[in-house]
Amino acid sequence: MRSTYTSFTHSKYFSPAFNSAIFDGPLRIYFAQFHESLALKIYFMIQQNLKAELAQIKEKTKNSKQNLLLMIYPTDETFMLSFESAPPTQRIATEDWDNDRVMGLRGALEDAELDGLIEEVRRCFKTWPTLIPFELEIQSCGL
């Protein structure tokens, strides 16, 4: 995470309701304790269904320190505070924040919706990370 943890906790994406997290390389799942079983189910589904993609994204982000922040918001209100432009029926929203990607879930998803979530995570992995071009890295080092 290029931004500090403090700036993340003060961002519009963080909710004080998040009192638990699962970290696996660049994949970070934040949730309230009562969503623990859902968070674990999502994590294991990603592990099973996106094994190759997850290994690739871990390798790609090793130096860039980019993360996919998957947030399970406990209520519609907490979701809308972070994704205010999301239509009322949208259950999953994704935005870029600094060099990270934030994916928010509007409350608990039903089992029938989990396959769609896994496909959305797959799309995020395919279109991300947007690594900093080599020329910009050289310029920032003063070369």
C-alpha positions in Angstrom: 0.0 0.0 0.0 1.7 3.1 -1.2 -0.4 5.3 1.0 0.2 4.8 4.7 -2.2 2.8 6.8 -3.2 6.0 8.6 -4.2 7.7 5.3 -6.3 4.6 4.5 -8.1 4.7 7.8 -8.9 8.3 7.2 -10.1 7.7 3.6 -13.7 7.6 2.5 -13.3 3.8 2.0 -12.6 2.9 5.6 -15.3 2.3 8.1 -14.9 2.1 11.9 -17.1 -1.0 11.6 -14.1 -2.8 10.1 -12.6 -4.6 13.0 -11.2 -7.7 11.2 -9.1 -8.3 8.1 -7.5 -11.0 6.0 -4.2 -10.1 4.3 -2.6 -12.4 1.6 0.0 -10.5 -0.3 -1.8 -7.7 -2.3 -5.2 -9.0 -1.4 -6.7 -7.3 1.7 -10.2 -8.1 2.8 -11.7 -5.8 5.5 -14.9 -6.7 7.3 -16.9 -6.4 10.5 -16.6 -9.4 12.8 -20.1 -10.6 12.1 -19.1 -11.0 8.4 -16.2 -13.3 9.2 -17.7 -16.4 7.7 -18.5 -14.5 4.4 -15.0 -13.1 4.3 -13.4 -16.5 4.8 -15.7 -18.0 2.1 -14.7 -15.2 -0.3 -11.1 -15.7 0.5 -11.2 -19.4 0.0 -13.1 -19.1 -3.3 -10.5 -16.7 -4.6 -7.8 -19.1 -3.5 -9.5 -22.0 -5.3 -10.8 -20.2 -8.5 -8.1 -17.6 -9.1 -5.0 -19.5 -8.0 -3.0 -18.7 -11.2 -4.2 -15.1 -11.3 -3.4 -14.5 -7.6 0.1 -15.9 -8.0 0.6 -13.6 -11.0 -0.7 -10.5 -9.2 1.5 -11.3 -6.1 4.6 -11.4 -8.4 3.5 -8.2 -10.3 2.9 -6.2 -7.1 6.0 -7.3 -5.2 7.9 -4.1 -5.9 5.0 -1.7 -6.5 3.3 -2.6 -3.1 -0.2 -2.2 -4.7 -3.2 -3.8 -3.1 -6.7 -4.9 -3.9 -8.7 -3.8 -0.9 -12.0 -5.8 -0.8 -14.3 -4.1 1.7 -17.4 -5.8 3.0 -19.6 -2.9 4.2 -22.0 -3.8 7.0 -24.9 -1.6 5.8 -26.1 0.3 2.7 -25.3 3.5 4.4 -21.6 2.7 5.0 -21.3 1.4 1.4 -22.9 4.7 0.1 -20.5 6.8 2.1 -17.6 5.3 0.2 -19.3 4.8 -3.2 -21.7 7.7 -3.3 -22.2 7.6 -7.1 -23.2 3.9 -7.1 -26.8 3.2 -8.2 -29.0 1.9 -5.4 -29.2 -1.6 -6.9 -25.4 -2.0 -7.4 -24.0 -4.6 -5.0 -20.3 -4.3 -6.0 -18.4 -1.2 -6.8 -14.8 -0.7 -7.7 -12.6 2.4 -7.7 -8.9 3.2 -7.9 -7.4 4.9 -4.8 -3.9 6.1 -5.1 -2.1 3.0 -6.6 -4.5 0.6 -4.9 -7.9 -0.7 -6.1 -10.8 -0.7 -3.8 -13.7 -3.1 -4.3 -16.7 -2.5 -2.0 -19.6 -5.0 -1.3 -22.9 -3.6 -0.3 -23.5 -5.8 2.8 -23.4 -9.6 2.7 -23.8 -11.2 -0.6 -26.0 -14.2 -1.2 -24.3 -17.5 -2.2 -25.7 -17.0 -5.7 -23.9 -13.7 -6.0 -20.5 -15.0 -5.1 -19.6 -16.3 -8.5 -20.2 -12.8 -9.9 -17.9 -11.4 -7.2 -15.1 -13.9 -8.1 -15.5 -12.8 -11.8 -15.2 -9.2 -10.8 -12.0 -9.9 -8.8 -10.7 -11.8 -11.9 -11.4 -8.6 -14.0 -9.6 -6.5 -11.5 -6.6 -8.7 -11.6 -6.5 -8.6 -15.4 -6.7 -4.8 -15.6 -4.5 -4.1 -12.6 -2.0 -3.2 -11.4 -1.3 -0.1 -13.3 2.4 -0.2 -12.7 4.4 3.0 -12.8 6.2 3.4 -16.1 9.9 2.9 -15.9 10.6 6.4 -17.1 8.7 7.9 -14.2 10.6 5.7 -11.7 13.9 7.1 -13.1 12.7 10.7 -13.0 11.5 10.3 -9.4 15.0 9.0 -8.4 16.6 12.1 -9.9 18.2 10.4 -12.8 
